[in-house]
């Protein structure tokens, strides 16, 4: 038995392949769409453990970023982050904590060569250049559509 319900741009798919008769009591649960209305799903109680909400997360893809700093001092990482946000607002800046290090990374690049193209600007800034920097693989945000 296949159940498909579409409402307000959301697609809820619950699939159950059952051999023979369905047993147990049936359940009814409300499913709220993003925009309006309520959809009631009626299904056998035996399927309860197979039905899970789909988490809504930001899609991302493999790519590269330029890492500017890795330190154990949070204040040092925050200072560099504020400096970058003030002087380079066009760069996305990421503060990542991977115990015990705070890391500052910039950019969302689909290729290593795109990330390397940022290096002349980084070398010209003495505050950034003194720490050193390198390209690291990372999960990046989707680039804006042209």
BELFENMO-V945668 format. One record per residue. N is the residue number from 1. SS is DSSP state (alpha for helix, beta for strand, coil for the rest). NEAR is the number of other ideal C-beta (glycine too) atoms within 10 Angstrom. Layout:
n/ss/near
N/SS/NEAR
N/SS/NEAR
This chain:
n/ss/near
1/coil/11
2/beta/8
3/beta/14
4/beta/9
5/beta/14
6/beta/11
7/beta/16
8/coil/11
9/coil/8
10/beta/15
11/beta/9
12/beta/16
13/beta/10
14/beta/16
15/beta/11
16/coil/14
17/coil/6
18/coil/11
19/coil/4
20/coil/5
21/coil/6
22/coil/13
23/coil/9
24/coil/10
25/coil/7
26/beta/11
27/beta/14
28/beta/8
29/beta/11
30/beta/8
31/beta/16
32/beta/12
33/coil/15
34/coil/9
35/coil/9
36/coil/8
37/coil/9
38/beta/9
39/beta/15
40/beta/9
41/beta/15
42/beta/9
43/beta/18
44/beta/16
45/alpha/12
46/alpha/15
47/alpha/19
48/alpha/11
49/alpha/7
50/alpha/10
51/coil/16
52/coil/7
53/coil/7
54/coil/9
55/coil/5
56/coil/7
57/coil/6
58/coil/7
59/coil/7
60/beta/12
61/beta/11
62/beta/9
63/beta/20
64/beta/21
65/beta/24
66/beta/21
67/beta/21
68/beta/23
69/beta/21
70/beta/16
71/beta/15
72/coil/10
73/coil/11
74/alpha/11
75/alpha/9
76/alpha/14
77/alpha/21
78/alpha/13
79/alpha/14
80/alpha/20
81/alpha/18
82/alpha/11
83/alpha/15
84/alpha/21
85/alpha/12
86/alpha/8
87/alpha/11
88/coil/16
89/coil/9
90/coil/4
91/coil/16
92/coil/15
93/beta/18
94/beta/17
95/beta/15
96/beta/14
97/beta/10
98/beta/8
99/coil/6
100/coil/7
101/beta/13
102/beta/21
103/beta/18
104/beta/26
105/beta/22
106/beta/21
107/beta/20
108/beta/22
109/beta/20
110/coil/13
111/coil/11
112/alpha/13
113/alpha/10
114/alpha/14
115/alpha/24
116/alpha/14
117/coil/12
118/coil/18
119/alpha/14
120/alpha/8
121/alpha/11
122/alpha/17
123/alpha/11
124/alpha/9
125/coil/14
126/alpha/7
127/alpha/12
128/alpha/22
129/alpha/13
130/coil/7
131/coil/15
132/coil/11
133/coil/19
134/beta/10
135/beta/20
136/beta/14
137/beta/11
138/beta/20
139/beta/12
140/beta/19
141/beta/13
142/coil/11
143/coil/11
144/coil/6
145/coil/4
146/coil/3
